[in-house]
Amino acid sequence: MRLENKIAIVTASTKGIGKAIATSFVAEGATVYLAVRNKELGNALAEELNQMGPGAAKVAYCDACQLDSYKPMVEEVLADAGRIDILVNNFGGTNPTKDLDIVHGKWSDFSKDIETNLGSVFITSHYVLNKAMVKQKSGSIINIGSIAGITNDYKQCAYGTAKAGIIHLSQQIAVQVGQYGVRCNVVCPGMTATAAVTDNLPPAYIEKFGKATPLMRMATPEEIAAAVTYFASDESAFTTGQVLSVEGGYASVPATYSDDVGSAAMKRKKNKK
Ligand SMILES: NC(=O)c1ccc[n+]([C@@H]2O[C@H](COP(=O)([O-])OP(=O)(O)OC[C@H]3O[C@@H](n4cnc5c(N)ncnc54)[C@H](OP(=O)(O)O)[C@@H]3O)[C@@H](O)[C@H]2O)c1
């Protein structure tokens, strides 16, 4: 029970990685506020999680794309719980049909993605720090970045830039609030088996991405949640400003090698047998 008596907020947590994080936190003894836009889905998940520990999961409304909905959400959690020990800024995403390269992408689409992906991390952290963690002189913020913020791409200019910004912002937060006993770290997932991937990307692309990964598969949401739970717990009490990529080695493969990755990966698979 690494998170016993801790109060946590996990944004955008009705499914996928957010749900896995909330589930892991409840299993470790925390009370989790699911900050969600869809209360019906949020209530259904809270009911499921409350089977693991009565009262362990609650819902707080927050539309992650509306920056003015973060302050009331934080106030609602504080009014109910009296403190906030852990904040996970899990919200993130993009529209691949609009998030193009620098030549073809539009400023309006780019700036909207930066505002929602990066702005949401600033604004939630700002309120949680001011209203709770700085006064408490303790807390752990974990931001969900992406391997897209570390490697580069031929498209998704906005998403990659926002996720890279999240890494730098997290390190700034770590430096600026360490004096109050608050930590801030980043988990960068590689491709992970959630609806964001399986509903939006062609199977051939998913397969190719898997082959370009030394561990030869996608991550599971639970594998991402395990890294987040580590940063949330006192096991990482002296760790702040750090970036943990959970991506099966994807970013370590040299580009020249990944060009030929399909056949190279098949060879490795054969050699393994
Ligand atoms: N999956 C990957 O391969 C991958 C890789 C790298 C990084 N990431 C990052 O991991 C995080 C989670 O991604 P995921 O793959 O778990 O996504 P997902 O399975 O598509 O789930 C998205 C979650 O975000 C919620 N959401 C979407 N828009 C929202 C809004 N405006 N307000 C509140 N909630 C909203 C959805 O809630 P509803 O039920 O209301 O739609 C859902 O709970 C993101 O930051 C993403 O960038 C994912």
The ligand as a Gaussian input file, in Angstrom:
#p B3LYP/6-31G(d) Opt

LIG

0 1
 N       -1.761000       5.817000     -26.203000
 C       -0.558000       6.175000     -26.571000
 O        0.078000       5.539000     -27.445000
 C        0.128000       7.371000     -25.951000
 C        1.486000       7.570000     -26.245000
 C        2.140000       8.647000     -25.692000
 C        1.462000       9.501000     -24.852000
 N        0.146000       9.301000     -24.587000
 C       -0.525000      10.252000     -23.680000
 O       -1.191000       9.545000     -22.654000
 C       -2.319000      10.316000     -22.218000
 C       -3.565000       9.443000     -22.233000
 O       -3.768000       8.929000     -23.531000
 P       -4.640000       7.608000     -23.805000
 O       -3.972000       6.886000     -24.899000
 O       -4.927000       6.910000     -22.522000
 O       -5.973000       8.231000     -24.383000
 P       -7.421000       7.552000     -24.569000
 O       -7.406000       6.095000     -24.300000
 O       -7.936000       8.044000     -25.876000
 O       -8.247000       8.214000     -23.419000
 C       -8.415000       9.578000     -23.459000
 C       -9.035000      10.045000     -22.152000
 O       -9.055000      11.457000     -22.211000
 C      -10.367000      11.883000     -21.905000
 N      -10.630000      13.153000     -22.526000
 C      -10.496000      13.477000     -23.825000
 N      -10.815000      14.766000     -24.005000
 C      -11.170000      15.245000     -22.782000
 C      -11.598000      16.494000     -22.315000
 N      -11.751000      17.529000     -23.115000
 N      -11.861000      16.634000     -20.984000
 C      -11.726000      15.583000     -20.135000
 N      -11.326000      14.374000     -20.520000
 C      -11.043000      14.218000     -21.837000
 C      -11.269000      10.779000     -22.427000
 O      -12.517000      10.905000     -21.781000
 P      -13.952000      10.675000     -22.511000
 O      -14.413000       9.332000     -22.049000
 O      -14.779000      11.790000     -21.998000
 O      -13.729000      10.745000     -23.991000
 C      -10.473000       9.551000     -21.983000
 O      -10.692000       9.278000     -20.636000
 C       -2.368000      11.536000     -23.129000
 O       -1.718000      12.613000     -22.517000
 C       -1.587000      11.083000     -24.363000
 O       -1.046000      12.176000     -25.062000
 C       -0.541000       8.242000     -25.118000

